[in-house]
Amino acid sequence: MEIIKYLIYRFIAFIGVIIFGVTIVFFIPRFSPTDPVENYLNSILSGQGGGIDGAAIEEMRTNLTILFGLEEDYFTQYIKFITKFISSGDFGPSFSAYPTTVNSLISQALPWTLGLLLVSTIAAWLIGNFIGLIVGFKEGKIYSSLLEFIAMLVYPIPYYILGLLLLIFFGYILNIFPMNATFMYKTFSIDALIRLVMISAMPALSIIIISIGWWVISMKAMSVNTKKEEFVLFAKLMGIKEKKIMFSYVLPNSLLPQITVLALQFGTMFNGAFLTEILFSYPGLGNLMYTAVLAGDYNLIIGTVTLSIIAVATATFFVDFVYPFIDPRIKYK
Amino acid sequence: MIGQNKRLYFGIIISFIIMIFSLVSTIFNDEDSAEWYTVQKNLEPSFENYLGSSGLGQDILFLLSDSILHSLLIGVTVALFSTLIGVILGILSGFIGGVTDKLLIFLMDAFIAIPSLPILILLASLFKGDFSLLMVCIVLIIFNWPWPARQARAMSLSIKENDFIFIALFSGQSILNIIFTEIFPHIKNWAMANFINTVLVAISIETGLAVIGLSSLEDTTLGTMIYWSLKYQAILLEQWFWIGSPVIATILMFFSLFCISTGLSKLND
């Protein structure tokens, strides 16, 4: 019963956090010194030269205010925004790609981000845990220390810094991968697939290498501890082969926490990967957010930021939700 | 144990060298190192300009030194205030309990679950150009106090049960007094490791924001240095010192901070 109470509390908190986040995203633009309508107007007018008279500008201003949904007071706007968000998840039209809706732009970009994250997270998880297991199990050997040192060196580097290094070496000097990730194919073909792999390679590698660092460090700590458990000693005394001890005894027992961290990692990476996407102009959500910022596309910014809040909040919630079923030792208050 | 300490000392030594280097420009350079065209463009490294000059006519050595200084200042400011605010609010939360506690827990959970980078991108886009480093710092503090607060709350809950706290309370000490004299000594080791971690996180986020040109472009940081070098095609023009030096400095800085933080937390066990 304690658990159910805890989960209900967590769920309410989860919804609360999302609404809190959306509220922040709603109010920040409204309390900032810049006026989105004026911004937008200026960008249109500067593109036009000076050929528009005052009355026309005034009319455009009124129309834009209505289009942005800014004609009423903050409270009414807020209630409208929240109800629209909860009932349909609708963020309205994009201003830079009018009349395309924000939701359809997001749904075009989302598979790119999800695909990149899914592939690179899982690849890093598999490789990193494997190396970590060896490093932990063979603690004290020179190659173990070396591998651990590399992991320590790599892990704290932000994705985009490593991405930059990859861009310089693989993109410019060795010229293996394209430095720009434009993708023009609309239908599936072998060429499209090759292009997909080529443009995803460097963003994926930058995420994979750094995540491997983390998995090696954490898996090493885990397997060093498991190695000292009595059942492992017992297995050794029974004369079971070392390889078998490593894979059948130490591995499964060290792996459990790593699985739950995987979910959390996915949520936090959602943001780290944004910068990588921007750096490589990879057509995912991060890049969409960036182009929205550059274009001053108000609705699109709110849509993408809200989505990333939901992603992280969901990952955190998911981990809290799954933990009680995996680790019975945890107490809930 | 010795291995862990080695890691700690290693991190401290590298950080110390980086810190000293960050003061080089302040001491030896009278001009603004970020100012364009103060020296000739695209100079190779020489005894005049040890790391050469950038495509915008800045001395790279001095520019790098100032960039590191500003990045470090951001990291330390954010870490100092978030650790201080977090620890105090966390202890208060655990200590007072009730509605205050519930409210603070909700705020902690909320700010942990809300990613700071998109919010910063949103703010930067709205303040276009007027986004100062101080504002970046304030936003980062708002997003980083919950981590130490959570830990401090948990610790204060367990320390609260100890008798010496009750004795202090009954002998008429104020809660704030108790926090500083009785509880703080117990969590200072942990707070230190958290402090270093926050320095790392803050620098990392500011650098990220700056690399895509959304941080303050007035004061040079490691991120803005990378931003300008990318914007002026330093890769294609093979100006390796211009783009390479901030990248290497960033990596070294993060590695040394990470060594200190893991070294410290191992020390606590």
Interface residues (C-beta under 8 A of the other chain):
Chain A: A13 F14 G16 V17 F20 G21 I24 V25 I28 P29 S32 P33 T34 P36 N39 M152 L153 Y155 P156 I157 P158 Y160 I161 L164 L165 L167 I168 G171 Y172 T268 F270 N271 F274 L275 I278 L279 M289 Y290 A292 V293 G296 I301 I302 T304 V305 S308 I309 V312 A313 T316 F317
Chain B: F106 D109 A110 I112 A113 I114 P115 L117 P118 I119 I121 L122 L123 A124 S125 L126 F127 K128 D130 L200 S204 T207 G208 V211 I212 L214 I226 I235 L236 I243 V247 T250 I251 F254 F255 L257 F258 C259 T262
